[in-house]
Amino acid sequence: MTQAYVLTGQLSDSRSLVLDEPVPLGNGRVQVTVQAMTNKEARRPHFEVIEEIWARQRKRGHIPPTAAEVNARIDEERNSWD
């Protein structure tokens, strides 16, 4: 049995679909079912979006900069303005 993926996207015209995220498949033909979303369905709560971003960052091993690193970058940028 093949894996099914449920994704969201935007129709850019009557024949083109732009997905909100990549599909983990190679090139080739796929079967697509299109279902219109209501405005309420299309807008996800802020906390849900942030949680998804954090989950993707954890999955790829992202380590956020420390406060000291951020401050050092800000200082470096400000010093370059002179």
C-alpha positions as CSV (number, residue, x, y, z in Angstrom):
1,M,0.0,0.0,0.0
2,T,1.3,3.4,-0.9
3,Q,1.7,6.3,1.6
4,A,-0.9,9.1,1.4
5,Y,0.0,12.7,2.3
6,V,-2.6,15.3,3.3
7,L,-1.3,18.8,2.5
8,T,-2.7,22.2,2.0
9,G,-2.0,24.6,-0.8
10,Q,-3.2,27.3,-3.1
11,L,-4.6,27.1,-6.6
12,S,-2.7,29.6,-8.7
13,D,-4.9,28.9,-11.7
14,S,-7.3,26.2,-12.9
15,R,-4.4,23.8,-13.6
16,S,-1.7,24.7,-11.1
17,L,-1.4,23.9,-7.4
18,V,1.2,25.4,-5.1
19,L,1.7,23.3,-2.0
20,D,2.4,24.8,1.4
21,E,5.2,22.3,2.1
22,P,7.2,19.8,0.0
23,V,6.1,16.3,-0.6
24,P,8.6,13.6,0.3
25,L,8.3,11.9,-3.1
26,G,10.3,11.9,-6.3
27,N,9.2,13.1,-9.7
28,G,6.3,11.2,-11.2
29,R,2.5,11.1,-11.6
30,V,0.3,11.4,-8.5
31,Q,-3.4,11.4,-7.8
32,V,-4.7,14.6,-6.3
33,T,-8.0,15.2,-4.6
34,V,-9.0,18.9,-4.2
35,Q,-11.3,20.1,-1.5
36,A,-12.0,23.8,-1.0
37,M,-11.4,25.1,2.5
38,T,-13.5,27.6,4.4
39,N,-11.7,30.8,5.6
40,K,-11.9,29.4,9.2
41,E,-10.2,26.1,8.1
42,A,-7.6,28.0,6.1
43,R,-6.5,30.0,9.2
44,R,-4.8,28.0,11.8
45,P,-4.3,29.3,15.4
46,H,-1.0,31.1,15.9
47,F,0.2,28.6,18.6
48,E,-0.4,25.7,16.3
49,V,1.7,27.3,13.6
50,I,4.5,28.1,16.0
51,E,4.4,24.5,17.5
52,E,4.8,23.1,13.9
53,I,7.7,25.4,13.2
54,W,9.5,24.4,16.4
55,A,8.8,20.7,15.7
56,R,10.4,21.0,12.2
57,Q,13.4,22.8,13.7
58,R,13.9,20.1,16.3
59,K,13.6,17.4,13.6
60,R,16.4,19.0,11.5
61,G,18.6,19.5,14.6
62,H,18.3,23.3,14.8
63,I,19.9,24.8,17.9
64,P,18.8,28.4,18.5
65,P,21.4,31.0,19.3
66,T,21.9,31.9,23.0
67,A,21.1,35.4,24.2
68,A,24.8,36.2,24.3
69,E,25.3,35.1,20.7
70,V,22.3,37.3,19.6
71,N,23.7,40.3,21.5
72,A,27.2,39.7,20.0
73,R,25.6,39.7,16.4
74,I,23.7,42.9,17.2
75,D,26.8,44.6,18.5
76,E,28.8,43.4,15.5
77,E,26.2,44.8,13.1
78,R,25.9,48.1,15.0
79,N,29.7,48.5,15.0
80,S,29.8,48.1,11.2
81,W,27.6,51.2,10.7
82,D,30.4,53.6,11.5
